[in-house]
Amino acid sequence: MIMNEIIMKKRDKHVLSDEEIKFFVDGYTKGEIPDYQVSALLMAIVLNGMNKKETNALTMAMLHSGETVDLSKIKGPKVDKHSTGGVGDKTSLVLGPLVASCGVKVAKMSGRGLGHTGGTLDKLESIPGMRIDLSPAQFEKQVNDIGISIIGQTGNLVPADKKLYALRDVTGTVRSVSLVAASIMSKKLATGADAICLDVKYGSGAFFEDVPNSVKLAKTMIAIGDSMGVDTRAVISNMQQPLGFAVGNNLEVKEAIATLKGNGPADLVELCLEAGSVMLVQAKLYKSYDKARSILEKNLKNGKAYERFYQMVKAQGGDVSYLEHPEKFANSKHIIPVISSKNGYVDAINALEIGEASMLLGAGRAKKEDSIDYASGIVLCKKCGYQVKKSDVLAYLHTNKDDYQDQIKMVGKAFVITSKQVKPEKIVKKVVE
């Protein structure tokens, strides 16, 4: 096969064969096809799309580009969860222990943050001593013993996605339903779960701002999962504003601890209950979402979910005294208020702007090699629907950097304040099966 002919075929809106897709994925992964040719093909895919058969073939080629994980030694139903990324999204820290406390096995491999979205691994590593590099044997034993472990992905898991995503990130080819679906599902299917619950977000801080494209992405991923015999469902959730109040690593861990102790923000709690209900039904522990939800609510109140998080952190070397006394977490040198300039009601909070400001304060990475300041970030004081008076504090910036004036302006602009109160949208728009 000739790569140039494959590029021209997709440029001219023709359907690529399974063999052509496998050829370019394998060739690029092995370094036999150069960046510039794959960049051209990716742009042709973004502009002209892929059909269902092409998207499945791309997913399979990426899935089999490296190792896969065998979870057969883990007893019981294994359900994985994946978020398409958001600002203040500490859902895995709450949802994983919550569903594990109900009897579902959560053997989760997560990633690090890049750009305006935070990474679960970075948040966990803000707990002193916490290890995310367990061996396969340690991982299996922990999930069998306590029902949950969250670790980093193995080095050779879906290497095609690592190379393709890095290229997409710098060539303006990230926002394609087929490319996003293949990227996510190749990784999720490689980790060997029996079922997958997807948290597909829409809004200013998400891949797609509108609901229709987010639903289209969800249905595309569900079709891929179903084609592999893996029960895949999706929760469509709102990222029009940050999730919860905290944005930044140890700030989000503290909010997750509070949530597991029954004192979490309403939107985070609701998302975890909705997604958790789906996961318990997928695990065949309950037949209805309502019954599953009632059990989740109970375990959030009676301390069982927090106990499971405590056990996971302890098993992975984390200092559990920080869970018992969250005030032990390091504070930033500067904690700066962002003040409202007028009276009114919060109509919207641009999640992308908040996420980027948090990154610039030190909480995230602009490039993969950047280091993270675990104490930095932003804590919101107002959310959509809240009344605001002139001189009220909208948010606090946390940073160890001495230059933060631009971030004060960014966060102030992110808050849209209007004269009339608008009822905020529900956190969960719908569940797609």
PyMOL commands that set and color helices and strands:
alter all, ss='L'
color gray80, all
select helices_A, chain A and resi 3-11+18-29+35-48+52-63+91-100+120-125+136-146+159-171+177-190+211-227+249-260+266-282+289-301+304-315+321-324+326-328+351-363+405-414
alter helices_A, ss='H'
color red, helices_A
select strands_A, chain A and resi 79-83+106-110+148-152+195-202+231-238+246-247+334-339+344-349+377-380+387-388+393-399+415-418+428-432
alter strands_A, ss='S'
color yellow, strands_A
deselect
rebuild
show_as cartoon
